[in-house]
Amino acid sequence: MKKLFTFIFAMILSVNVFAQCPLTTAVDFTVNDVHGTEVHLFDLLAGGQYVLIDFFFTTCGPCQQATPKIAEAYYALGCNMHDVYFIEIATGDSDAACLNWVNNFGIEYPTISGAGGGTSICSQYGIQQYPTVILVAPDHSIVINDLWPINNAQTVINALAPYGIEQHECGTVVNPEVTIAVDQVLETEVTATFTPNDDCATYYYMMATEAEFNQWTAAAGLQLPEYLQTYGFPGDDVISHTFTELTGNTEYQICAVPADADGNLYDVAMETVTTTSGGGGETIDDFTGTDIDGNEINLYSILDSGQYVLINFFLTDDPYSENIMQDMVTAYSLYGCNQHDVFFMEISPNGNDETCQAWVQNFDVKYPTISRDGGGNTIAQAIPVGLYPTIMLIRPDHTFAQRDIYPPTLEYMIIYMTEEGILQYECDDAIGDIAADNTVIYPNPANEFVKISGKNLGNVTVYNAIGQKVAEFVAKDELNINTSSYENGVYFVKVGGKTQRFVVTH
């Protein structure tokens, strides 16, 4: 009787106490599970997941006890969709026996039968006792040679936690991505649109040559994803960005790294572009449209008269197009209401005459508006225009001074028009809030100072573009204001009951 007891106890020990995989590095395998799905170990590891492998056979008592606990851990750790991927591999069992096992225990992760290649894999891994549960790291190293005893699911969860394997709800895999679309490539400028998917909480982007990226990341001691996160432009929605001050005929890389809600970084998206050797002189084709008041607008006729043309391509019912309208209307007034160096117009490919009439009334637009009914869509497609709003500045010689003024703000409109030598004028019909007395403000645009001359100026108050008081003075016939510390932009000077404007550009 004693001998029999000793024998039975020794058999129990041999089944589950001394089970251990002797390998330190995983051996690759590609097999089909009992449902016909291909399982390739190294492909799973290449995806960044750990792989937990449970070696078993269907008539093994300790295997039957451990399997429900392993299955419970599978659900707690995200159902193979996050940090770890579960597989079970049988030795000696047929497909039918393993399918019965799967149905019995409700196994949802891959089960490889002995007949389907499991017996050979068990032999390759040197498995002598069952169950043997191992954990393989993405670098192919076997970091757990045997997880035993398995008292409950928490045993598995706790054993995997030191490797950064966390609990997740079973559901759709979170896979943040950002796509890059190159919209325009010129000599010194490239415009690209960045579009995140629903899983992407935020992203970071930059543009540089490959040599610059290599130099910068080495100097900072960071990998490219972390460098983009630290020094790149942030975004959390669709963004169109124009990279400027580039070198012609040079290859650049546009890179963007997406991140999830927890700040984890994912694969870097990259587009390679080569700037042109002379994109700034590209010529625009002529067009003729009819504005919402029935006036025929011919582009070349305006240009040939010696004026620049600034066109705002917009969409009705589009918040991005709406956001720039205050700056557009202000710029129109600053540059003389189409009566001097530059002619303003706006074109909509989607709004009909009726909706564009409402648009004009809402934003108090005084310059021509061409709707879809007047040829707006045809004009936009012929140029072509891909993003809205797009503000174009065209020279009298029919070439683009700027194919897309970005960001579309008053400040940048002023910068680019100043570069072209376009001057500011008061509107001849004295529309707006420009003073009609003899008060003079110069230079305008201002840099280090602006001088106000008049008669008995009295109280002089300076406001910024959003109406905040910047400074206040009392003067007689002349006042010098130091603008060296003013930010670039539009400012308003109130002298008595009259208001005039000046612009600061450093």
SEVOVEX-520408 format. One record per residue (C-alpha): x negated, y negated, z negated; residue in three letters; residue number from 1. Coordinates in pm, 1 decimal, padded with zeros to 6 digits. Example, Ala and Ser with C-alpha at 12.3 -4.5 7.8 and 13.67 -1.06 7.14 Angstrom:
<nodes>
         xx         yy         zz   kolro   gudren
   -01230.0    00450.0   -00780.0     ALA        1
   -01367.0    00106.0   -00714.0     SER        2
</nodes>
This chain:
<nodes>
         xx         yy         zz   kolro   gudren
    00000.0    00000.0    00000.0     MET        1
   -00281.5   -00239.9   -00085.0     LYS        2
   -00454.8   -00163.5    00241.6     LYS        3
   -00134.2   -00235.0    00432.0     LEU        4
   -00089.2   -00570.0    00255.8     PHE        5
   -00451.5   -00663.3    00323.0     THR        6
   -00407.8   -00576.8    00690.2     PHE        7
   -00088.4   -00783.8    00727.6     ILE        8
   -00247.3   -01084.2    00550.8     PHE        9
   -00552.8   -01061.8    00775.8     ALA       10
   -00329.9   -01055.0    01083.9     MET       11
   -00150.4   -01371.1    00969.9     ILE       12
   -00481.8   -01546.4    00918.2     LEU       13
   -00602.0   -01438.8    01259.6     SER       14
   -00293.4   -01588.1    01426.2     VAL       15
   -00288.9   -01939.1    01285.9     ASN       16
   -00573.2   -02017.0    01047.0     VAL       17
   -00882.4   -01973.6    01261.0     PHE       18
   -00734.0   -02093.6    01593.0     ALA       19
   -00960.4   -02352.8    01752.0     GLN       20
   -01068.8   -02460.1    02102.1     CYS       21
   -01448.0   -02425.1    02130.6     PRO       22
   -01482.6   -02687.5    02407.1     LEU       23
   -01574.0   -03053.7    02357.5     THR       24
   -01486.7   -03164.1    02712.2     THR       25
   -01166.8   -03084.0    02899.0     ALA       26
   -01159.5   -02860.5    03207.9     VAL       27
   -00941.5   -02995.9    03489.6     ASP       28
   -00643.8   -02799.0    03617.3     PHE       29
   -00358.9   -02847.6    03864.4     THR       30
   -00055.9   -02619.2    03828.2     VAL       31
    00321.1   -02624.8    03862.0     ASN       32
    00536.2   -02606.9    03550.2     ASP       33
    00839.3   -02375.8    03519.6     VAL       34
    01055.9   -02637.8    03694.9     HIS       35
    00819.3   -02662.9    03993.3     GLY       36
    00670.2   -03000.9    03896.8     THR       37
    00297.1   -03037.9    03961.4     GLU       38
    00082.7   -03114.1    03658.6     VAL       39
   -00271.6   -03243.1    03720.0     HIS       40
   -00461.0   -03298.7    03395.1     LEU       41
   -00723.7   -03546.0    03516.2     PHE       42
   -00461.5   -03757.8    03694.6     ASP       43
   -00277.7   -03798.2    03365.1     LEU       44
   -00598.9   -03894.9    03188.6     LEU       45
   -00692.8   -04138.3    03466.5     ALA       46
   -00366.9   -04318.8    03394.2     GLY       47
   -00496.5   -04403.9    03045.9     GLY       48
   -00286.8   -04156.7    02847.3     GLN       49
   -00408.0   -03903.1    02593.8     TYR       50
   -00285.5   -03547.7    02663.4     VAL       51
   -00166.3   -03314.1    02387.5     LEU       52
   -00175.1   -02947.2    02490.8     ILE       53
    00004.7   -02676.8    02291.1     ASP       54
   -00129.5   -02327.6    02376.5     PHE       55
    00130.9   -02062.0    02283.0     PHE       56
    00309.6   -01742.1    02377.5     PHE       57
    00681.7   -01682.9    02343.1     THR       58
    00677.0   -01393.6    02091.1     THR       59
    00428.6   -01568.0    01857.6     CYS       60
    00600.3   -01631.8    01521.0     GLY       61
    00385.5   -01932.7    01414.9     PRO       62
    00436.8   -02077.8    01766.6     CYS       63
    00813.0   -02050.9    01721.1     GLN       64
    00785.6   -02232.5    01388.7     GLN       65
    00560.4   -02511.3    01518.3     ALA       66
    00734.2   -02584.3    01850.1     THR       67
    01042.7   -02768.6    01713.3     PRO       68
    00812.6   -02997.2    01511.8     LYS       69
    00593.7   -03067.9    01815.8     ILE       70
    00908.2   -03142.4    02019.6     ALA       71
    01028.0   -03385.1    01751.3     GLU       72
    00690.3   -03562.9    01764.7     ALA       73
    00725.8   -03581.2    02145.2     TYR       74
    01043.5   -03788.5    02102.5     TYR       75
    00891.0   -04004.2    01828.1     ALA       76
    00585.3   -04085.6    02043.0     LEU       77
    00778.7   -04199.2    02348.3     GLY       78
    00868.8   -03893.3    02558.7     CYS       79
    00546.6   -03888.5    02765.0     ASN       80
    00601.0   -04248.2    02877.7     MET       81
    00351.2   -04431.2    02659.4     HIS       82
    00023.3   -04345.2    02483.2     ASP       83
    00031.3   -03964.3    02491.0     VAL       84
    00152.5   -03693.0    02730.2     TYR       85
    00269.1   -03354.5    02591.7     PHE       86
    00216.3   -03022.1    02775.2     ILE       87
    00257.8   -02663.0    02656.5     GLU       88
    00070.8   -02374.2    02820.5     ILE       89
    00163.3   -02008.5    02772.6     ALA       90
   -00054.0   -01701.6    02805.5     THR       91
    00086.0   -01378.4    02946.7     GLY       92
    00448.8   -01494.9    02974.2     ASP       93
    00655.6   -01491.0    03292.7     SER       94
    00846.2   -01787.9    03432.3     ASP       95
    01173.5   -01633.3    03314.3     ALA       96
    01044.5   -01588.6    02958.8     ALA       97
    00919.3   -01946.2    02947.4     CYS       98
    01245.7   -02084.5    03091.0     LEU       99
    01433.9   -01901.8    02816.4     ASN      100
    01187.8   -02056.6    02563.7     TRP      101
    01241.6   -02405.2    02707.3     VAL      102
    01620.9   -02370.4    02686.4     ASN      103
    01599.6   -02227.0    02334.9     ASN      104
    01395.1   -02516.3    02192.4     PHE      105
    01515.7   -02794.0    02421.3     GLY      106
    01168.1   -02865.6    02554.8     ILE      107
    01160.9   -03163.4    02794.7     GLU      108
    00785.8   -03184.6    02853.9     TYR      109
    00605.5   -02959.6    03106.8     PRO      110
    00584.2   -02590.4    03023.6     THR      111
    00332.4   -02383.8    03219.9     ILE      112
    00395.1   -02010.4    03216.0     SER      113
    00125.4   -01747.2    03199.5     GLY      114
    00221.4   -01627.0    03546.8     ALA      115
    00211.7   -01985.9    03675.0     GLY      116
   -00154.0   -02030.7    03578.3     GLY      117
   -00131.6   -02063.5    03200.1     GLY      118
   -00317.7   -01739.6    03124.6     THR      119
   -00614.7   -01855.6    03332.4     SER      120
   -00617.2   -02199.7    03165.3     ILE      121
   -00607.5   -02042.6    02818.3     CYS      122
   -00907.9   -01834.1    02915.6     SER      123
   -01095.1   -02138.9    03054.0     GLN      124
   -01039.9   -02322.5    02725.7     TYR      125
   -01154.0   -02023.0    02519.2     GLY      126
   -00826.8   -01995.6    02327.2     ILE      127
   -00832.4   -01687.7    02103.6     GLN      128
   -00553.5   -01753.3    01852.8     GLN      129
   -00206.9   -01909.4    01885.4     TYR      130
   -00075.2   -02167.4    01852.4     PRO      131
   -00372.9   -02392.2    01925.6     THR      132
   -00289.2   -02759.0    01970.5     VAL      133
   -00559.1   -02988.9    02114.0     ILE      134
   -00577.8   -03359.2    02204.3     LEU      135
   -00770.5   -03473.3    02513.0     VAL      136
   -00881.8   -03839.9    02542.2     ALA      137
   -00873.3   -04037.4    02869.2     PRO      138
   -01253.7   -03994.2    02897.1     ASP      139
   -01194.0   -03612.6    02912.4     HIS      140
   -01335.8   -03549.6    02563.0     SER      141
   -01144.0   -03314.4    02332.9     ILE      142
   -01099.7   -03521.0    02017.4     VAL      143
   -00883.6   -03269.2    01827.5     ILE      144
   -00984.2   -02903.3    01872.8     ASN      145
   -00693.6   -02766.6    01673.2     ASP      146
   -00407.6   -02940.7    01497.8     LEU      147
   -00300.0   -02703.2    01219.5     TRP      148
   -00104.4   -02655.9    01003.6     PRO      149
    00194.9   -02838.4    01152.9     ILE      150
    00423.0   -02885.6    00855.8     ASN      151
    00654.1   -03131.5    01029.8     ASN      152
    00661.4   -03386.6    01312.9     ALA      153
    00492.0   -03645.9    01093.8     GLN      154
    00187.6   -03418.2    01076.7     THR      155
    00143.9   -03462.9    01452.5     VAL      156
    00219.3   -03835.9    01442.4     ILE      157
   -00033.8   -03895.7    01162.3     ASN      158
   -00304.3   -03690.5    01335.2     ALA      159
   -00271.2   -03892.0    01656.8     LEU      160
   -00245.5   -04236.5    01496.1     ALA      161
   -00626.6   -04287.9    01454.5     PRO      162
   -00656.2   -04278.5    01835.9     TYR      163
   -00422.7   -04573.7    01880.5     GLY      164
   -00125.9   -04353.4    01969.2     ILE      165
    00182.0   -04531.8    01841.2     GLU      166
    00548.7   -04448.1    01808.3     GLN      167
    00780.0   -04569.6    02086.4     HIS      168
    01143.1   -04529.0    02170.7     GLU      169
    01209.8   -04303.5    02465.1     CYS      170
    01310.0   -04517.9    02760.2     GLY      171
    01181.6   -04681.8    03072.6     THR      172
    00805.7   -04715.1    03091.4     VAL      173
    00690.4   -05072.9    03041.7     VAL      174
    00465.7   -05160.1    03334.3     ASN      175
    00401.4   -05535.3    03362.8     PRO      176
    00294.9   -05645.2    03709.6     GLU      177
    00244.6   -05973.7    03890.8     VAL      178
    00233.8   -06003.4    04268.7     THR      179
    00038.4   -06268.3    04457.6     ILE      180
    00163.2   -06408.7    04787.5     ALA      181
   -00069.9   -06640.5    04978.7     VAL      182
    00147.1   -06912.0    05132.2     ASP      183
   -00103.3   -07149.0    05289.8     GLN      184
   -00477.1   -07146.1    05358.5     VAL      185
   -00653.6   -07467.6    05457.9     LEU      186
   -01010.4   -07592.5    05452.0     GLU      187
   -01014.0   -07721.1    05093.5     THR      188
   -00681.2   -07591.9    04961.6     GLU      189
   -00501.9   -07260.6    04916.3     VAL      190
   -00142.3   -07227.2    04798.7     THR      191
   -00027.3   -06901.5    04639.9     ALA      192
    00290.0   -06786.7    04466.9     THR      193
    00273.9   -06566.6    04156.2     PHE      194
    00579.4   -06348.5    04083.8     THR      195
    00597.5   -06140.7    03761.7     PRO      196
    00824.0   -05837.4    03728.3     ASN      197
    01076.0   -05796.3    03444.6     ASP      198
    00825.6   -05614.7    03220.7     ASP      199
    00572.7   -05898.7    03246.1     CYS      200
    00612.2   -06138.7    02953.5     ALA      201
    00330.5   -06366.2    03066.6     THR      202
    00034.1   -06369.5    03304.2     TYR      203
   -00290.0   -06560.1    03360.6     TYR      204
   -00440.0   -06651.3    03696.6     TYR      205
   -00746.1   -06813.5    03855.7     MET      206
   -00915.9   -06851.8    04192.2     MET      207
   -01292.5   -06835.2    04250.0     ALA      208
   -01553.3   -06661.8    04459.9     THR      209
   -01662.8   -06313.0    04357.7     GLU      210
   -02004.8   -06450.1    04261.7     ALA      211
   -01844.7   -06715.2    04040.5     GLU      212
   -01626.7   -06458.9    03863.8     PHE      213
   -01930.4   -06236.6    03802.9     ASN      214
   -02132.5   -06529.5    03669.1     GLN      215
   -01855.8   -06662.3    03445.0     TRP      216
   -01756.7   -06327.4    03294.3     THR      217
   -02121.3   -06240.3    03223.3     ALA      218
   -02182.4   -06577.0    03055.0     ALA      219
   -01869.7   -06540.2    02841.7     ALA      220
   -01938.2   -06175.0    02760.0     GLY      221
   -01585.4   -06079.8    02870.9     LEU      222
   -01431.1   -05839.3    03117.3     GLN      223
   -01226.3   -05998.5    03395.5     LEU      224
   -00881.5   -05938.4    03233.1     PRO      225
   -00991.3   -06098.4    02905.1     GLU      226
   -01164.0   -06382.9    03091.1     TYR      227
   -00845.9   -06461.0    03285.0     LEU      228
   -00645.4   -06453.9    02962.3     GLN      229
   -00890.8   -06691.6    02792.0     THR      230
   -00960.3   -06941.3    03070.0     TYR      231
   -00689.7   -06890.1    03335.0     GLY      232
   -00369.2   -07079.3    03407.3     PHE      233
   -00076.0   -06929.7    03211.5     PRO      234
    00258.8   -06843.3    03364.7     GLY      235
    00578.5   -06666.4    03263.6     ASP      236
    00793.7   -06719.4    03572.9     ASP      237
    00751.7   -06757.7    03947.9     VAL      238
    00485.2   -07023.9    04007.1     ILE      239
    00352.2   -07176.5    04327.6     SER      240
    00004.2   -07316.8    04273.0     HIS      241
   -00221.8   -07507.5    04511.1     THR      242
   -00591.9   -07459.5    04439.4     PHE      243
   -00784.4   -07765.4    04554.0     THR      244
   -01144.2   -07884.4    04600.6     GLU      245
   -01243.0   -07560.7    04775.0     LEU      246
   -01523.9   -07508.8    05025.8     THR      247
   -01435.9   -07446.8    05389.1     GLY      248
   -01500.6   -07110.2    05552.6     ASN      249
   -01557.8   -06941.0    05216.0     THR      250
   -01414.6   -06616.8    05078.9     GLU      251
   -01227.0   -06654.1    04749.7     TYR      252
   -01047.1   -06414.2    04518.6     GLN      253
   -00711.2   -06502.1    04364.0     ILE      254
   -00671.6   -06296.1    04046.2     CYS      255
   -00384.4   -06255.0    03801.9     ALA      256
   -00356.8   -06034.1    03493.7     VAL      257
   -00010.9   -05948.3    03351.9     PRO      258
    00063.2   -05895.5    02983.1     ALA      259
    00353.6   -05740.0    02793.7     ASP      260
    00547.0   -05892.6    02505.8     ALA      261
    00280.5   -05776.3    02259.5     ASP      262
   -00000.2   -05945.4    02455.1     GLY      263
   -00143.5   -05621.8    02595.6     ASN      264
   -00316.2   -05676.1    02930.2     LEU      265
   -00255.6   -05457.8    03236.0     TYR      266
   -00412.4   -05412.1    03580.1     ASP      267
   -00547.2   -05724.7    03749.9     VAL      268
   -00375.3   -05817.2    04077.7     ALA      269
   -00610.4   -05961.6    04339.8     MET      270
   -00579.2   -06121.2    04682.4     GLU      271
   -00880.8   -06220.1    04893.5     THR      272
   -00856.8   -06526.0    05119.0     VAL      273
   -01102.5   -06715.7    05336.4     THR      274
   -01059.3   -07090.2    05369.8     THR      275
   -01047.4   -07237.2    05717.7     THR      276
   -01317.9   -07451.9    05870.2     SER      277
   -01090.9   -07752.6    05928.4     GLY      278
   -00732.0   -07708.7    05809.2     GLY      279
   -00684.0   -08074.2    05711.6     GLY      280
   -00643.0   -08180.8    06073.6     GLY      281
   -00362.4   -07939.4    06164.1     GLU      282
   -00098.9   -08101.8    06384.3     THR      283
    00272.8   -08091.0    06312.5     ILE      284
    00517.2   -08028.2    06598.1     ASP      285
    00773.5   -08292.1    06677.5     ASP      286
    01134.9   -08255.4    06567.4     PHE      287
    01459.0   -08445.7    06591.3     THR      288
    01738.7   -08420.1    06336.1     GLY      289
    02055.3   -08606.6    06246.4     THR      290
    02089.0   -08743.6    05893.2     ASP      291
    02411.7   -08725.0    05694.2     ILE      292
    02503.5   -09077.9    05805.6     ASP      293
    02487.2   -08977.0    06173.0     GLY      294
    02149.9   -09141.3    06250.2     ASN      295
    01907.5   -08959.6    06480.8     GLU      296
    01565.1   -08913.5    06318.5     ILE      297
    01272.8   -08836.1    06550.7     ASN      298
    00943.7   -08759.6    06375.2     LEU      299
    00702.0   -08867.7    06649.6     TYR      300
    00886.6   -09196.0    06705.0     SER      301
    00823.6   -09290.9    06342.1     ILE      302
    00460.8   -09174.9    06347.3     LEU      303
    00387.2   -09345.7    06676.7     ASP      304
    00506.2   -09674.3    06527.6     SER      305
    00209.7   -09652.0    06288.8     GLY      306
    00382.1   -09529.8    05972.5     GLN      307
    00294.2   -09223.6    05767.5     TYR      308
    00587.6   -08988.7    05703.2     VAL      309
    00652.5   -08824.8    05366.2     LEU      310
    00905.5   -08538.9    05383.3     ILE      311
    01063.7   -08368.4    05083.9     ASN      312
    01196.9   -08023.8    05179.6     PHE      313
    01450.8   -07931.5    04912.7     PHE      314
    01731.5   -07690.7    04826.9     LEU      315
    02063.0   -07807.0    04687.3     THR      316
    02161.8   -07646.6    04354.4     ASP      317
    01794.7   -07570.1    04288.1     ASP      318
    01660.8   -07692.9    03951.3     PRO      319
    01303.3   -07714.8    04081.3     TYR      320
    01415.2   -07938.4    04367.4     SER      321
    01623.3   -08148.2    04128.2     GLU      322
    01337.6   -08196.1    03881.0     ASN      323
    01125.5   -08399.3    04123.6     ILE      324
    01394.6   -08637.1    04244.7     MET      325
    01332.2   -08916.3    03992.7     GLN      326
    00968.2   -08925.4    04104.5     ASP      327
    01069.5   -08917.8    04472.0     MET      328
    01308.0   -09210.6    04437.2     VAL      329
    01051.9   -09407.8    04234.0     THR      330
    00779.0   -09343.5    04493.9     ALA      331
    01011.0   -09459.8    04771.7     TYR      332
    01060.4   -09790.9    04587.3     SER      333
    00691.6   -09826.2    04497.9     LEU      334
    00586.8   -09791.2    04861.9     TYR      335
    00825.3   -10046.8    05005.7     GLY      336
    01149.9   -09862.1    05082.2     CYS      337
    01044.8   -09733.4    05428.8     ASN      338
    00959.0   -10088.0    05541.0     GLN      339
    00578.5   -10067.8    05527.5     HIS      340
    00304.0   -09800.0    05547.2     ASP      341
    00506.2   -09485.5    05476.6     VAL      342
    00850.5   -09358.3    05578.3     PHE      343
    01034.6   -09127.1    05334.5     PHE      344
    01288.3   -08864.3    05437.3     MET      345
    01426.0   -08540.7    05291.2     GLU      346
    01536.7   -08221.3    05465.7     ILE      347
    01749.0   -07936.0    05330.0     SER      348
    01776.3   -07597.8    05505.9     PRO      349
    02070.2   -07480.5    05294.0     ASN      350
    02286.9   -07781.0    05205.0     GLY      351
    02555.8   -07892.3    05450.0     ASN      352
    02657.3   -08256.5    05502.4     ASP      353
    02906.4   -08246.6    05216.3     GLU      354
    02672.5   -08100.2    04954.2     THR      355
    02390.1   -08330.2    05066.6     CYS      356
    02620.4   -08632.2    05035.0     GLN      357
    02682.8   -08531.4    04672.9     ALA      358
    02306.1   -08484.3    04625.7     TRP      359
    02235.2   -08835.1    04761.7     VAL      360
    02496.1   -08993.8    04536.1     GLN      361
    02372.7   -08803.8    04231.3     ASN      362
    02009.7   -08912.2    04272.7     PHE      363
    02075.6   -09252.0    04437.9     ASP      364
    01871.0   -09159.7    04745.8     VAL      365
    01822.4   -09451.2    04986.2     LYS      366
    01610.3   -09278.6    05252.3     TYR      367
    01737.9   -09044.4    05530.0     PRO      368
    01866.8   -08700.6    05433.8     THR      369
    01892.2   -08428.3    05700.4     ILE      370
    02118.3   -08139.1    05602.0     SER      371
    02154.5   -07794.6    05751.9     ARG      372
    02431.1   -07936.3    05972.4     ASP      373
    02183.3   -08193.6    06105.5     GLY      374
    01916.7   -07936.1    06191.1     GLY      375
    01744.5   -07898.5    05853.2     GLY      376
    01715.2   -07520.9    05865.6     ASN      377
    01579.2   -07522.4    06220.9     THR      378
    01316.2   -07782.8    06128.2     ILE      379
    01208.8   -07597.2    05811.7     ALA      380
    01171.5   -07267.1    05999.6     GLN      381
    00974.3   -07424.3    06285.0     ALA      382
    00707.0   -07586.7    06062.0     ILE      383
    00742.3   -07338.5    05866.9     PRO      384
    00832.4   -07410.5    05504.3     VAL      385
    00829.3   -07113.2    05267.0     GLY      386
    00876.7   -07263.8    04921.8     LEU      387
    01095.3   -07535.7    04778.7     TYR      388
    01046.3   -07811.0    04697.1     PRO      389
    00762.9   -07885.6    04941.1     THR      390
    00643.7   -08243.8    04989.4     ILE      391
    00447.3   -08311.5    05309.2     MET      392
    00249.7   -08623.1    05399.7     LEU      393
    00186.3   -08666.7    05773.2     ILE      394
   -00051.3   -08915.1    05935.7     ARG      395
    00040.0   -09138.5    06232.1     PRO      396
   -00187.7   -08921.8    06451.6     ASP      397
    00053.3   -08626.9    06385.5     HIS      398
   -00186.9   -08439.2    06152.5     THR      399
   -00113.3   -08326.5    05799.9     PHE      400
   -00270.0   -08541.3    05531.2     ALA      401
   -00117.2   -08296.0    05280.9     GLN      402
    00090.3   -07997.4    05383.6     ARG      403
    00210.7   -07950.6    05026.1     ASP      404
    00166.1   -08213.6    04754.1     ILE      405
    00133.3   -08000.4    04444.5     TYR      406
    00229.2   -08039.9    04171.9     PRO      407
    00516.7   -08239.6    04322.3     PRO      408
    00493.9   -08536.9    04086.5     THR      409
    00474.3   -08911.9    04126.7     LEU      410
    00117.1   -08908.2    03999.9     GLU      411
    00000.2   -08674.6    04276.5     TYR      412
    00199.9   -08856.0    04544.8     MET      413
    00020.6   -09175.2    04442.3     ILE      414
   -00319.6   -09002.1    04435.1     ILE      415
   -00286.1   -08858.9    04786.1     TYR      416
   -00139.1   -09175.1    04936.2     MET      417
   -00412.1   -09383.2    04774.3     THR      418
   -00671.1   -09151.7    04932.8     GLU      419
   -00510.8   -09228.2    05270.6     GLU      420
   -00525.2   -09602.8    05206.7     GLY      421
   -00147.7   -09636.1    05184.9     ILE      422
   -00059.8   -09955.6    04992.6     LEU      423
    00227.3   -10030.3    04761.7     GLN      424
    00477.5   -10303.6    04846.9     TYR      425
    00788.4   -10450.4    04698.9     GLU      426
    01102.0   -10364.3    04889.6     CYS      427
    01191.4   -10656.8    05116.2     ASP      428
    01555.5   -10650.4    05006.9     ASP      429
    01451.2   -10666.9    04639.2     ALA      430
    01635.8   -10344.9    04550.2     ILE      431
    01567.9   -10177.6    04220.1     GLY      432
    01442.6   -10353.3    03911.5     ASP      433
    01145.3   -10539.1    04058.5     ILE      434
    01127.8   -10900.0    03943.2     ALA      435
    01207.4   -11162.3    04206.6     ALA      436
    01025.1   -11450.7    04037.8     ASP      437
    00666.1   -11566.8    04087.8     ASN      438
    00507.7   -11327.8    03835.6     THR      439
    00217.1   -11143.4    03994.6     VAL      440
    00058.0   -10815.5    03879.9     ILE      441
   -00278.1   -10711.2    04021.8     TYR      442
   -00470.6   -10502.1    04098.2     PRO      443
   -00203.2   -10244.9    04167.9     ASN      444
   -00291.1   -09958.8    04142.0     PRO      445
   -00500.9   -10051.6    03836.8     ALA      446
   -00804.5   -09876.0    03695.3     ASN      447
   -00978.6   -10051.3    03403.6     GLU      448
   -00747.4   -10352.1    03377.2     PHE      449
   -00437.5   -10516.9    03514.5     VAL      450
   -00377.6   -10893.4    03523.1     LYS      451
   -00036.3   -11055.7    03493.7     ILE      452
   -00004.2   -11415.7    03617.0     SER      453
    00299.7   -11639.3    03594.8     GLY      454
    00444.4   -11940.4    03421.3     LYS      455
    00527.6   -11929.1    03050.1     ASN      456
    00515.8   -11550.5    03034.1     LEU      457
    00615.0   -11531.5    02668.1     GLY      458
    00679.5   -11177.4    02536.8     ASN      459
    00527.5   -10907.6    02757.0     VAL      460
    00606.2   -10541.3    02686.6     THR      461
    00455.5   -10239.1    02862.1     VAL      462
    00647.3   -09910.3    02885.9     TYR      463
    00543.1   -09575.1    03031.5     ASN      464
    00743.2   -09382.7    03291.2     ALA      465
    00970.1   -09218.6    03030.8     ILE      466
    01052.7   -09545.8    02857.4     GLY      467
    00816.7   -09530.2    02560.1     GLN      468
    00666.3   -09860.0    02449.1     LYS      469
    00292.1   -09861.5    02513.5     VAL      470
    00190.9   -10216.9    02418.8     ALA      471
    00334.6   -10560.6    02342.8     GLU      472
    00180.8   -10906.8    02395.7     PHE      473
    00257.2   -11279.2    02380.4     VAL      474
    00101.6   -11483.8    02662.1     ALA      475
    00123.3   -11819.8    02835.6     LYS      476
    00037.0   -11819.5    03205.3     ASP      477
   -00202.0   -11524.9    03230.0     GLU      478
   -00255.5   -11192.4    03054.7     LEU      479
   -00530.5   -10930.1    03099.4     ASN      480
   -00435.6   -10579.4    02985.8     ILE      481
   -00707.6   -10318.2    02932.5     ASN      482
   -00578.2   -10000.4    03100.9     THR      483
   -00893.7   -09789.4    03066.4     SER      484
   -00726.3   -09571.2    02802.4     SER      485
   -00394.6   -09543.8    02988.0     TYR      486
   -00308.9   -09209.0    03142.5     GLU      487
   -00257.5   -09195.2    03517.9     ASN      488
    00099.7   -09277.5    03613.1     GLY      489
    00363.9   -09545.0    03651.9     VAL      490
    00411.6   -09822.4    03393.5     TYR      491
    00674.1   -10093.9    03359.5     PHE      492
    00607.3   -10449.2    03243.9     VAL      493
    00898.8   -10641.3    03100.3     LYS      494
    00848.1   -11016.9    03113.0     VAL      495
    01148.6   -11197.5    02971.9     GLY      496
    01450.5   -11040.1    03137.6     GLY      497
    01262.2   -10916.4    03445.9     LYS      498
    01078.0   -10588.5    03498.5     THR      499
    00792.3   -10505.6    03733.5     GLN      500
    00591.2   -10190.6    03786.6     ARG      501
    00225.8   -10103.7    03817.8     PHE      502
    00037.3   -09779.4    03858.2     VAL      503
   -00274.8   -09663.0    03677.5     VAL      504
   -00516.1   -09431.3    03861.2     THR      505
   -00861.1   -09357.4    03718.8     HIS      506
</nodes>
